[in-house]
Every structure is written in C-alpha cells, then in structure tokens.
Amino acid sequence: MRIMAMLHAARPTLLNRAHRRDLVVLAVFGLMHLLSGEAQALITGGEGNKPLDDPGWPKGAAEVFNAKSRIANAKSRIAWWEGPPFGGGEWHAEYRGDAATFNEVLRAFAKIESPKRRLVVHDGVGRSFWLNMNNEESKRAAAEADWTFVVWQPDRWKHLQQLPADLRPRGGASRDAAAKDEVPTPRMDVYVGGRVQWTDVTVPDGIEVEDRRLEAHGFKIADGRVLEGTVTDLESGKPIAATVRLEKVESLPKGGYEHHPGMTAQAAASDGRWVLKSVPTGWHRIVVDADGYVLRIVGYEIFDDQPRWSEHHTGLSKAAAVSGVVTDDAGHALAGAVVRLGDLVAGDGERYETPAGFSVETDAAGRFRAAAVPKGRASVWVNKPGYVRPGLGLPIETPTADLKLEMQKAAAIVVTVDFVDADRPAGYIVQLVPEGGEAVGKWSGSGNIDAAGKITFTSIPPGKYVLTGRPNPGSDAEEAPSKTLELRGGETAEVSLDPR
C-alpha cells in the first residue's frame, strides 16, 4: 500500500482533461483496480461524521451517508472515501454502532430512490479501509467497523462506462449494473460478529438480502476463509473441468509485484464447482486454467483473520488468433513493433485478464500473430520507438486475420525554461496540448522540468501543439505566454520558454 501525492510526470495522455478531476491524493490498496485487478483505489476521503454535501447521489442517499443516529445522539460514521480513479463517483462510508442504531439507518436506507437496495451480511467484524489502509495489525482494533455503505453518482458511473474496458470499474454490483447498462445498486454491508447480531436486525421491506455468512452456504466458522465458485464455457454455458490456483501477491519494496503459488482446487467437469477452505490470510490472486481455453484471472481477495465466504463464478473462452502486419506510412514493414491487445471483453461482457497479458512482437516482415486470445472484442495498440499510431486503440472482433496497422514517424521536443532574468520557483510544470484543445484520442503531455530547467517529450504524433508553463503549484495568472508549434515526424524540436 502506498499513498502518493499526484505528481505530473512527462507522460502522454489520451484522456480529455475536461473530464478529469484535480486529484489531490491517490491511495492504492495493493494493485490498482484500473490496471490489474480487484483492488481498492480512491481519490479522497476523511474521518468522522461531518456531513458531506450531496454530489448528486440518488434521493435519500445523503441521509444514510451522513447518518447521525437519534439514539443517544450517536455519530455512527467513522470514515468515508471516494473512488475510483479517472472520474470518481463511487462513495464509501464506514460506520460503528449497535443493532438499534443500525436498524435506524436501515430504515433510511430502505427509502433511497433506486430500483433496488442491497444488504450483504458477513461473518466476523468489519474493518475500515480509510482508518487502516495498510492493514496494519496494530491499527485493526481502532479500525473496526460494523457496517459500510456504498453509493454511486449516476453521472460519474455513466461517464466511466465510456472509458475503455481496461479502465472501467468492475466486479460485484458494478458487474451486475454493466450487464444491464444501469447504475450499481446502493449497497449496505453489515458484519454480525461484533456489536451487531443478525438476530437483532430488522430488515424493512424494499431491501434485498444477500447472506454471505459461512453457515448460509453449508460451511462452519471453523472453515475460516472459504472461496468457492464454478467454471463454465463462455460459448455454451456448460460446466468444464479446470484448475483453480490461488497465488499470494507480494508488493515489492522498489515497485512491482510477485505472485507466489499457493492452494489449488479442481473444478469438476460435471458441475464446474470448486471449493477452497482455510484460505491463508493476505492478498491473493485467483487464476483459472483449463485445457484448450485461455488462462484467466478471475479475481483478487484480501483476507485478515476473520471468517469469510466469497464466490467467484467465471467463464473461460477457447483460444482464438489475431494476426496481421505493421508498416510505416510508406508501406514498408516495421520489425520489432510490439502489438498489444487491450480492452478485451469476452462473452460474459467482463474484462478478460491473463497473468501475462496479450502482447506480441512483429518479425522481420512486420508480421505478428497472437495465438491464444479469447473470443470477443478487443482494442489493438502498437508501439515502436520513433514511431506512433495516433488515436485510440483500433477496435476489433476476435478472432481476426490480416489486420493492417500503419504507423508514422514520431516527433519529439526538448523544452528549456529560461529563468535568466526571473527567480526560479521550487517547481515548474510544462504542458503540451494539441492546437484546438485536448480531446479523447489526442496526444497531450505535461511534466516538471529537471534541475537544468529542461523537459523532453517523445513519441508525439506530428501536428500543431500549444506549449505553456507555470510554477507548480501555481495559478493561471502565473502562466507563461503560450507558443504554438508545428512538430514534424522524425524531427526533434528544441524550444525555449520564457516564464515571465
């Protein structure tokens, strides 16, 4: 777990900044959700029960989120946070209290204007993510929570569904909603091993209950942490025999992750069902493998010492091939170009992720072939130093053959900020955007200058760009006069920027 201030680096982006928030803090719990799996990622948050302004939740949700019980004037919310990256809109609140307080909050929850309202019941004691982001043992007692609440802003959810599949939120209620093009159902999770006992809870009409207690699924508390699920063929829907691997995820001190083999289970051909009991504590990745099918990561789980039950139903796709050729804009073959398939969506409408990803390199004739790709939809990206393919990834159906990908020589620019007659601020950021403004699919970049007052941008599509700079932190009033530049493919421009 790392908490990082959002720093601008010299990097390109294909996202319209008009649709991005100014992110002050980005905290990532383990692996970031948007790139590599089910992890929690947030924009901002806080402690306590100070009421938050309604940002556009469904009617009635603000009363639940800002819950202040009338019972003994109890302030039940202990923390809150918002996620995911690239837009936000998923609001989490964490609470502490007894069954009487929880029942009062449930009555307010039942009044939220939504097609559904879901209550999920768990064994054990809950943990506040915000109060113990690193899951440190010394902080667990102080981070105990008895229930949590999750609600989406409809406008943010709809915006995120327009992003490529690799960047969309997924899993649980998000998956259910995506299949129906709906906003995820407001959800309350209650933990009945602490201050709240399930026998003391009264569920009002209008709330659907999902019981995740071990005993509700035929297990005992002594079974500890239980994972189970089924594996099916995505095309036929029939169960298949498969091997389910649990891999321990280790965050490395210098960045990156290692995955260590752990428990395994066999899914039977008769019903595709598998079970793992007494799963070790820690952070795990669940991988499913079957002969003739494309390997798939089906989920991530983080367990402490609490008894827990979780399920992962997944479908596997038979292997398909994607092949083609990469050339420059004169039709000459480009060897050594890396072709990556992203935004893979298979028959279940979910992102299809594998441990190794889907990348291949072109041969001397510029040709490539990815042999083990799931059947469905994908976007194709291609990378080669000194060349670019402008725009977003090319959408394709899989399998596909004789795909033609054309690249052009890239431009580069070295920017020097001249502080000769001006005091240099502690930080200074330079921004390069397309003439006419940023937009989805267009390249833009920004970054802080180095000690020599320079910054270099590479792999830029040729065209006209506007160059600006300002102190970081700084205001619009401190922005340097802009320069409009014509960048040509295969050339490196050298430009000086006057900060005054």
C-alpha positions as CSV (number, residue, x, y, z in Angstrom):
1,M,0.0,0.0,0.0
2,R,1.3,3.4,-0.9
3,I,-0.2,6.9,-0.5
4,M,1.1,9.3,-3.2
5,A,0.5,12.9,-3.9
6,M,-0.5,13.1,-7.6
7,L,2.6,14.4,-9.4
8,H,2.7,15.4,-13.0
9,A,5.3,13.4,-14.9
10,A,6.5,13.8,-18.5
11,R,3.9,11.5,-20.0
12,P,1.2,11.4,-22.7
13,T,-2.4,11.0,-22.1
14,L,-5.4,10.1,-24.3
15,L,-8.0,11.3,-21.8
16,N,-9.8,14.6,-22.0
17,R,-8.7,16.6,-19.0
18,A,-12.1,18.4,-19.1
19,H,-13.4,15.1,-17.8
20,R,-10.8,14.6,-15.0
21,R,-10.9,16.0,-11.5
22,D,-8.0,17.6,-9.8
23,L,-6.9,14.7,-7.8
24,V,-5.1,15.8,-4.6
25,V,-4.5,12.3,-3.2
26,L,-4.5,8.9,-4.8
27,A,-4.3,5.9,-2.5
28,V,-3.9,2.5,-3.9
29,F,-4.7,-0.6,-1.8
30,G,-2.4,-3.2,-3.4
31,L,-2.7,-3.4,-7.1
32,M,-4.5,-0.7,-8.9
33,H,-8.0,-1.6,-9.9
34,L,-7.8,0.1,-13.3
35,L,-4.8,-1.9,-14.5
36,S,-4.5,-5.3,-12.8
37,G,-7.5,-6.5,-10.8
38,E,-9.9,-6.1,-8.0
39,A,-8.2,-3.6,-5.7
40,Q,-9.5,-0.6,-3.9
41,A,-8.4,2.8,-5.3
42,L,-9.6,6.1,-4.1
43,I,-9.5,9.8,-4.8
44,T,-10.0,11.4,-1.4
45,G,-11.6,10.7,2.0
46,G,-11.8,11.6,5.6
47,E,-12.5,10.6,9.2
48,G,-15.6,11.4,11.3
49,N,-19.2,12.2,10.7
50,K,-19.1,15.8,9.5
51,P,-21.9,16.0,6.9
52,L,-20.9,16.0,3.2
53,D,-22.7,17.9,0.6
54,D,-24.7,15.7,-1.8
55,P,-22.7,15.5,-5.0
56,G,-25.6,14.0,-7.0
57,W,-26.5,10.7,-5.2
58,P,-29.9,9.1,-5.6
59,K,-32.5,10.8,-3.5
60,G,-32.3,9.7,0.1
61,A,-28.7,8.5,0.0
62,A,-27.4,11.7,1.7
63,E,-29.4,10.9,4.9
64,V,-27.7,7.4,5.0
65,F,-24.2,8.6,4.1
66,N,-24.3,11.4,6.7
67,A,-26.0,9.1,9.3
68,K,-26.3,10.7,12.7
69,S,-28.5,8.4,14.8
70,R,-31.1,9.9,17.1
71,I,-30.4,7.1,19.5
72,A,-28.2,8.7,22.3
73,N,-27.2,11.3,19.7
74,A,-24.7,8.7,18.4
75,K,-22.5,9.7,15.5
76,S,-22.1,6.4,13.7
77,R,-20.0,7.2,10.6
78,I,-16.3,6.9,11.4
79,A,-14.8,7.5,8.0
80,W,-15.6,7.9,4.3
81,W,-13.8,7.8,0.9
82,E,-14.4,8.2,-2.8
83,G,-13.1,6.3,-5.8
84,P,-12.3,5.0,-8.4
85,P,-9.7,6.9,-10.4
86,F,-10.5,8.5,-13.8
87,G,-13.6,10.2,-12.6
88,G,-14.7,9.1,-9.1
89,G,-18.3,8.9,-8.1
90,E,-18.2,5.7,-6.0
91,W,-18.7,6.9,-2.4
92,H,-17.9,4.6,0.6
93,A,-18.9,5.3,4.2
94,E,-17.9,3.2,7.2
95,Y,-19.8,3.1,10.5
96,R,-19.7,1.8,14.1
97,G,-22.7,1.2,16.3
98,D,-25.1,-1.3,17.8
99,A,-28.1,-3.1,16.3
100,A,-30.6,-0.4,17.4
101,T,-28.5,2.3,15.6
102,F,-28.1,0.0,12.5
103,N,-31.8,-0.6,12.4
104,E,-32.5,3.1,12.3
105,V,-30.0,3.5,9.4
106,L,-31.6,0.6,7.6
107,R,-35.0,2.4,7.7
108,A,-33.4,5.3,6.0
109,F,-31.6,3.0,3.5
110,A,-34.9,1.5,2.5
111,K,-36.2,4.9,1.4
112,I,-33.4,5.6,-1.1
113,E,-34.9,6.1,-4.6
114,S,-33.4,3.3,-6.5
115,P,-34.8,0.2,-8.4
116,K,-33.1,-2.0,-5.7
117,R,-31.3,-1.7,-2.4
118,R,-29.0,-4.5,-1.3
119,L,-27.9,-5.6,2.2
120,V,-25.0,-8.0,2.3
121,V,-24.4,-10.0,5.6
122,H,-20.9,-11.1,6.7
123,D,-19.4,-13.1,9.5
124,G,-16.9,-11.5,11.8
125,V,-16.0,-7.9,12.3
126,G,-15.7,-5.3,9.6
127,R,-12.5,-3.2,9.0
128,S,-12.4,0.5,8.0
129,F,-10.3,0.8,4.8
130,W,-9.7,4.5,5.4
131,L,-8.6,4.1,9.1
132,N,-6.1,1.3,8.3
133,M,-5.1,1.4,4.6
134,N,-2.1,-0.8,5.1
135,N,-4.0,-3.4,7.1
136,E,-1.5,-3.0,10.0
137,E,-2.2,-5.4,12.9
138,S,-1.6,-2.6,15.5
139,K,-4.4,-0.5,14.0
140,R,-7.1,-3.2,13.4
141,A,-8.9,-2.7,16.7
142,A,-9.2,1.1,16.2
143,A,-10.4,0.5,12.6
144,E,-13.2,-1.9,13.5
145,A,-16.4,-1.2,11.6
146,D,-19.9,-2.7,12.0
147,W,-21.4,-1.7,8.6
148,T,-20.5,0.1,5.4
149,F,-22.4,1.9,2.7
150,V,-21.6,2.3,-1.0
151,V,-23.5,4.5,-3.4
152,W,-22.7,5.8,-6.9
153,Q,-23.3,9.1,-8.5
154,P,-25.2,8.2,-11.7
155,D,-23.5,10.8,-13.9
156,R,-20.0,9.5,-12.8
157,W,-21.0,5.9,-13.4
158,K,-22.2,6.7,-16.9
159,H,-19.1,8.6,-17.7
160,L,-16.8,5.7,-16.6
161,Q,-18.7,3.3,-18.9
162,Q,-17.5,5.4,-21.9
163,L,-13.9,4.6,-21.0
164,P,-12.0,1.6,-22.5
165,A,-12.8,-1.7,-20.8
166,D,-9.4,-1.8,-19.1
167,L,-10.2,1.4,-17.2
168,R,-13.8,0.7,-16.2
169,P,-14.8,-0.3,-12.6
170,R,-15.8,-3.9,-12.4
171,G,-16.9,-6.7,-10.1
172,G,-19.9,-7.2,-7.7
173,A,-22.6,-4.7,-8.1
174,S,-20.6,-2.9,-10.9
175,R,-20.7,-6.1,-13.0
176,D,-24.4,-6.5,-12.5
177,A,-25.1,-3.0,-13.5
178,A,-22.8,-3.0,-16.5
179,A,-24.6,-6.0,-17.9
180,K,-27.9,-4.1,-17.9
181,D,-26.4,-0.6,-18.5
182,E,-27.7,0.5,-15.1
183,V,-26.1,2.4,-12.2
184,P,-25.0,-0.1,-9.5
185,T,-27.5,-0.7,-6.7
186,P,-26.9,1.2,-3.4
187,R,-25.4,-1.4,-1.0
188,M,-25.0,-1.8,2.7
189,D,-22.6,-4.4,4.2
190,V,-23.1,-5.5,7.8
191,Y,-20.7,-7.6,9.9
192,V,-22.5,-9.7,12.6
193,G,-19.6,-10.9,14.7
194,G,-19.2,-7.7,16.8
195,R,-21.7,-5.1,18.1
196,V,-24.4,-6.1,15.7
197,Q,-26.0,-9.5,16.0
198,W,-28.0,-10.7,13.0
199,T,-30.9,-11.9,15.2
200,D,-31.3,-8.3,16.4
201,V,-31.6,-6.8,12.9
202,T,-35.0,-5.9,11.4
203,V,-34.9,-5.6,7.6
204,P,-37.5,-3.2,6.2
205,D,-39.5,-4.0,3.1
206,G,-37.8,-3.0,-0.2
207,I,-34.3,-4.3,0.7
208,E,-32.9,-7.5,-0.8
209,V,-30.6,-9.5,1.4
210,E,-27.5,-11.4,0.3
211,D,-26.3,-13.7,3.1
212,R,-22.6,-14.3,2.9
213,R,-22.3,-16.0,6.3
214,L,-20.5,-19.3,6.2
215,E,-23.5,-21.2,7.7
216,A,-25.7,-19.8,4.9
217,H,-23.6,-21.8,2.4
218,G,-23.2,-25.0,4.2
219,F,-19.9,-24.2,6.0
220,K,-18.8,-23.7,9.6
221,I,-16.9,-20.9,11.3
222,A,-14.1,-23.4,11.8
223,D,-13.6,-23.5,8.0
224,G,-12.2,-20.0,8.3
225,R,-11.9,-18.2,5.0
226,V,-13.8,-20.1,2.2
227,L,-13.6,-19.4,-1.5
228,E,-15.9,-21.3,-3.9
229,G,-17.2,-20.9,-7.4
230,T,-17.9,-22.5,-10.8
231,V,-16.2,-22.6,-14.2
232,T,-18.1,-22.7,-17.4
233,D,-17.5,-22.5,-21.2
234,L,-18.4,-18.9,-22.3
235,E,-19.9,-20.1,-25.5
236,S,-22.1,-23.0,-24.4
237,G,-22.6,-22.1,-20.7
238,K,-21.8,-25.7,-19.8
239,P,-19.5,-26.6,-16.9
240,I,-15.9,-27.6,-17.6
241,A,-13.1,-29.2,-15.7
242,A,-10.5,-26.7,-14.7
243,T,-7.7,-26.0,-12.2
244,V,-8.1,-23.0,-9.8
245,R,-4.9,-21.6,-8.4
246,L,-4.6,-19.3,-5.5
247,E,-1.5,-17.0,-5.8
248,K,-0.1,-14.9,-3.0
249,V,0.5,-11.3,-4.2
250,E,3.6,-9.6,-2.8
251,S,4.3,-5.9,-3.2
252,L,8.0,-5.3,-3.8
253,P,9.8,-2.5,-2.0
254,K,11.1,-1.0,-5.2
255,G,7.8,-1.3,-7.0
256,G,6.1,-4.1,-8.9
257,Y,4.6,-7.3,-7.6
258,E,5.5,-11.0,-7.3
259,H,3.0,-13.8,-7.3
260,H,3.7,-17.0,-5.3
261,P,1.9,-20.3,-5.9
262,G,-0.5,-21.4,-3.2
263,M,-3.5,-23.6,-2.8
264,T,-5.2,-25.3,-5.7
265,A,-8.6,-26.7,-6.3
266,Q,-10.1,-28.8,-9.1
267,A,-13.4,-27.8,-10.8
268,A,-15.3,-30.9,-11.8
269,A,-16.5,-31.5,-15.3
270,S,-19.9,-32.5,-14.1
271,D,-20.8,-29.2,-12.5
272,G,-17.7,-26.9,-12.8
273,R,-17.7,-26.4,-9.0
274,W,-14.6,-25.8,-6.9
275,V,-14.0,-25.0,-3.2
276,L,-11.1,-23.8,-1.1
277,K,-11.3,-23.9,2.7
278,S,-9.0,-22.4,5.3
279,V,-7.5,-19.9,2.8
280,P,-4.4,-18.2,4.3
281,T,-4.5,-14.5,5.3
282,G,-3.1,-12.0,2.9
283,W,-3.6,-10.7,-0.6
284,H,-4.4,-13.4,-3.2
285,R,-5.0,-13.6,-7.0
286,I,-7.3,-16.3,-8.3
287,V,-6.3,-17.8,-11.7
288,V,-8.3,-20.4,-13.6
289,D,-6.8,-22.7,-16.2
290,A,-8.3,-25.4,-18.4
291,D,-7.1,-27.4,-21.5
292,G,-7.9,-25.6,-24.7
293,Y,-9.0,-22.4,-23.0
294,V,-7.4,-19.1,-22.4
295,L,-6.0,-18.7,-18.9
296,R,-8.0,-16.1,-16.9
297,I,-7.5,-14.1,-13.7
298,V,-11.0,-14.2,-12.1
299,G,-10.5,-12.1,-9.1
300,Y,-8.5,-10.8,-6.1
301,E,-9.2,-11.3,-2.4
302,I,-7.6,-9.7,0.7
303,F,-8.2,-11.7,3.9
304,D,-7.3,-10.9,7.5
305,D,-8.0,-13.4,10.3
306,Q,-11.8,-13.0,10.1
307,P,-14.1,-15.9,8.9
308,R,-15.2,-15.0,5.4
309,W,-17.1,-16.6,2.5
310,S,-16.7,-15.4,-1.1
311,E,-17.6,-16.8,-4.5
312,H,-16.2,-16.4,-8.0
313,H,-18.2,-17.7,-10.9
314,T,-16.3,-17.4,-14.2
315,G,-16.4,-18.4,-17.8
316,L,-13.4,-19.3,-20.0
317,S,-13.0,-18.7,-23.7
318,K,-11.5,-21.1,-26.2
319,A,-8.4,-19.7,-27.8
320,A,-8.7,-17.5,-30.9
321,A,-5.9,-16.0,-33.1
322,V,-5.2,-12.4,-34.1
323,S,-2.7,-11.8,-36.9
324,G,-1.6,-9.1,-39.3
325,V,1.2,-6.8,-40.4
326,V,2.6,-3.5,-39.2
327,T,4.0,-1.0,-41.7
328,D,5.1,2.7,-41.9
329,D,3.0,5.2,-43.9
330,A,5.1,4.3,-47.0
331,G,4.1,0.7,-46.7
332,H,7.5,-0.6,-45.5
333,A,7.4,-3.4,-43.0
334,L,8.3,-2.5,-39.4
335,A,10.1,-5.2,-37.5
336,G,10.3,-5.2,-33.7
337,A,7.0,-3.4,-33.2
338,V,5.1,-4.5,-30.1
339,V,1.4,-5.2,-30.8
340,R,-0.7,-5.2,-27.6
341,L,-4.4,-6.3,-27.3
342,G,-6.2,-4.5,-24.6
343,D,-9.8,-3.8,-23.5
344,L,-10.5,-7.5,-24.0
345,V,-14.2,-8.3,-23.4
346,A,-15.4,-11.9,-23.7
347,G,-18.8,-13.5,-23.9
348,D,-19.8,-12.6,-20.3
349,G,-19.3,-8.8,-21.0
350,E,-16.4,-8.7,-18.5
351,R,-12.8,-7.7,-19.0
352,Y,-10.7,-10.8,-19.8
353,E,-7.4,-10.6,-18.0
354,T,-4.5,-13.1,-18.0
355,P,-1.3,-13.0,-16.0
356,A,1.0,-12.4,-19.0
357,G,-1.3,-10.1,-20.9
358,F,-1.6,-10.2,-24.7
359,S,1.5,-8.7,-26.5
360,V,3.4,-10.0,-29.5
361,E,6.4,-8.6,-31.5
362,T,6.5,-8.3,-35.3
363,D,9.0,-10.3,-37.2
364,A,11.4,-9.1,-40.0
365,A,8.5,-8.9,-42.4
366,G,6.4,-6.8,-40.0
367,R,4.0,-9.7,-39.3
368,F,2.6,-10.8,-35.9
369,R,0.3,-13.5,-34.6
370,A,-1.2,-13.8,-31.1
371,A,-2.4,-17.4,-30.9
372,A,-4.2,-17.6,-27.5
373,V,-6.7,-14.7,-27.4
374,P,-10.2,-15.0,-26.0
375,K,-13.1,-14.8,-28.4
376,G,-14.9,-11.4,-28.2
377,R,-13.9,-7.8,-28.6
378,A,-10.5,-6.1,-28.2
379,S,-8.6,-2.9,-28.9
380,V,-5.2,-3.1,-30.7
381,W,-2.3,-0.9,-29.8
382,V,1.1,-0.8,-31.4
383,N,4.4,0.6,-30.1
384,K,7.8,1.1,-31.7
385,P,10.4,3.6,-30.6
386,G,10.5,6.5,-33.1
387,Y,7.0,5.8,-34.5
388,V,3.4,6.5,-33.4
389,R,-0.1,5.4,-34.4
390,P,-2.3,8.4,-33.4
391,G,-5.7,8.0,-31.8
392,L,-7.2,5.4,-29.5
393,G,-6.7,1.6,-29.9
394,L,-8.2,0.1,-33.0
395,P,-11.4,-1.9,-32.1
396,I,-11.6,-5.4,-33.5
397,E,-13.5,-8.7,-33.2
398,T,-11.6,-11.8,-32.2
399,P,-10.5,-13.9,-34.0
400,T,-9.3,-11.8,-36.9
401,A,-6.6,-12.2,-39.6
402,D,-4.7,-10.0,-42.0
403,L,-5.0,-6.9,-39.8
404,K,-3.2,-3.9,-41.2
405,L,-1.6,-1.5,-38.7
406,E,0.1,1.6,-40.1
407,M,2.5,3.8,-38.1
408,Q,4.2,7.1,-38.9
409,K,7.5,8.7,-37.7
410,A,7.1,10.4,-34.3
411,A,8.1,13.9,-33.3
412,A,10.0,14.9,-30.2
413,I,10.6,18.2,-28.4
414,V,13.1,19.4,-25.9
415,V,11.8,22.4,-23.8
416,T,14.1,24.7,-21.9
417,V,12.6,27.2,-19.4
418,D,14.8,30.3,-19.4
419,F,15.0,31.8,-15.8
420,V,17.9,34.1,-16.6
421,D,16.0,37.3,-15.5
422,A,13.5,35.6,-13.2
423,D,13.5,33.8,-9.9
424,R,13.1,30.1,-10.3
425,P,10.2,28.6,-8.3
426,A,10.7,25.3,-6.4
427,G,8.6,23.5,-9.1
428,Y,7.7,24.4,-12.7
429,I,5.4,22.4,-14.9
430,V,5.3,22.4,-18.7
431,Q,2.3,21.4,-20.7
432,L,2.0,20.5,-24.4
433,V,-1.5,20.2,-25.8
434,P,-3.0,19.9,-29.4
435,E,-4.0,23.1,-31.1
436,G,-7.7,23.5,-30.5
437,G,-7.6,21.8,-27.1
438,E,-7.4,18.4,-25.6
439,A,-9.8,15.7,-26.6
440,V,-10.2,11.9,-26.2
441,G,-7.9,10.2,-28.6
442,K,-5.5,13.1,-29.0
443,W,-2.0,13.2,-27.5
444,S,-1.0,15.6,-24.8
445,G,1.7,15.7,-22.2
446,S,2.8,17.5,-19.1
447,G,5.7,17.3,-16.7
448,N,8.0,19.0,-14.3
449,I,11.3,20.4,-15.6
450,D,14.6,19.0,-14.3
451,A,17.4,20.7,-12.4
452,A,18.7,22.1,-15.7
453,G,15.4,23.6,-16.5
454,K,14.6,21.1,-19.3
455,I,12.0,18.5,-20.1
456,T,11.8,16.2,-23.2
457,F,8.6,14.8,-24.8
458,T,8.9,11.9,-27.2
459,S,6.6,9.7,-29.3
460,I,4.4,12.7,-30.3
461,P,2.1,12.5,-33.4
462,P,3.1,15.2,-35.9
463,G,1.0,18.3,-35.9
464,K,0.4,21.6,-34.3
465,Y,0.6,22.0,-30.5
466,V,0.4,24.7,-27.9
467,L,3.2,24.9,-25.3
468,T,2.6,26.6,-21.9
469,G,4.3,26.6,-18.4
470,R,3.6,27.7,-14.9
471,P,5.0,27.3,-11.4
472,N,3.9,24.1,-9.7
473,P,2.0,24.8,-7.6
474,G,0.8,27.9,-9.4
475,S,-2.2,29.8,-10.8
476,D,-3.5,30.8,-14.2
477,A,-2.1,34.3,-13.6
478,E,1.4,32.9,-13.4
479,E,1.2,31.0,-16.7
480,A,3.9,31.8,-19.3
481,P,2.8,33.2,-22.7
482,S,1.9,30.2,-24.8
483,K,3.7,29.2,-28.0
484,T,2.1,27.4,-31.0
485,L,4.5,24.9,-32.6
486,E,4.4,22.7,-35.7
487,L,6.1,19.4,-34.8
488,R,7.3,17.2,-37.7
489,G,7.7,13.4,-37.8
490,G,11.2,12.2,-37.4
491,E,12.5,15.5,-36.0
492,T,13.3,16.8,-32.5
493,A,12.4,20.4,-32.0
494,E,14.3,22.5,-29.4
495,V,12.2,25.3,-27.9
496,S,12.9,27.9,-25.2
497,L,10.1,29.0,-22.9
498,D,10.1,32.5,-21.2
499,P,8.4,32.1,-17.8
500,R,7.6,35.8,-17.5
